[in-house]
Amino acid sequence: MSPRPRLCRKIAVHPNVVYYKPQGVPLKNLEIEILTLEEWESVRLKGALELSQSEAALRMNTSQSTFQRIYASALKKIAVALTQGKAIQIHT
């Protein structure tokens, strides 16, 4: 029995910038938290555009529970990067 095939999630906009880092520290000296493109899109939709979870999930072509899991993962990675002085890379 094989697992259910993964849905193709919609990413409406691709980021122009793929690295964020603390000022004054060379990137080569930093640990990196990697955000997937899906995680970045969830933050853009819910955080920046202030869409409801259901509307954001609909735009990404995923269920609300899957969207919430993606969004929570993104927020955790961003929080770790900010509190521990890590760089953030958006994996495209």
N, C-alpha and C positions, 0 to 999 in steps of 0.2 A: 504494500500500500504506500503510495507516494504522497508527499505533503501537497496541500492545496497550492496551486500556482500563485505567485505573488502578483497583485494588481499593479498596473503601471500607474504610478502616482504623477499627477500633473504638477509641473514646476512652471509657473507663468513667467517669472523673471529670473534671470541668472545674475549673480552678483558681479559687480564691476571690480570689487576689491575682495581678495580671498585671504588676506592675512590682517589680523589686528594684534597689536602687541603693546606692552608697556613702553612708554617713552623713555629714551635714553639707554635702553638695553639692546645690544645687538641680537637679532633673531637667532643667530647661531648659539647664543648662550642661554636660550630659553627652552623650557619644555613646551610642547604644543598639545593643545586640546583640539581634536578634529571634529568639526561639525559636518554631518552629511548634508547634501543639498536639500534633502527632505526636511531635516531639522531647521536649516536656515529658512526655508520657505514657510515652515510653521510659525517661526518667530516673526517673519515679515507679515504674514496674514493676521495672526492673532495679536501680536504685540504692536507692530507699526501701523497696520491698517485697522486695528481694533474690531475685527470681525468676531462674531460669535463662534464658538467651537463648532457648531453644526454647519455654519456657512463656510468656515475655513476647511472643514473636512470635505464638504461637497466640492469646493474648488480644487482640492487636491485629489479628488476621486478616491476617497478612503472612508472608512467608518469613523464615527466619532471616537470610539474607544482607541482605535489605532492612531488617530490624530493626537489624542491626549497623551498617548505613550510617546509619540515622536516629540511633541512639544515639551513634555516633562524632561525627556532626555536632553533636549537642547538647552533648557533652562539650567539643568544641573551642570552641564559642561561649561556654560557661560559663567555660572557662579563659581565653579572651581577655578577657572582661568582668572577671573577678577580677584578672587580672594587669595590665590596662591601665586600671583604674578606670572601667569603663563600666557603664551601667545595663543590665538585662536586661528585655526586654518579652516576655511570652508572647502571641503573636498568636492571638486567639480568633475 
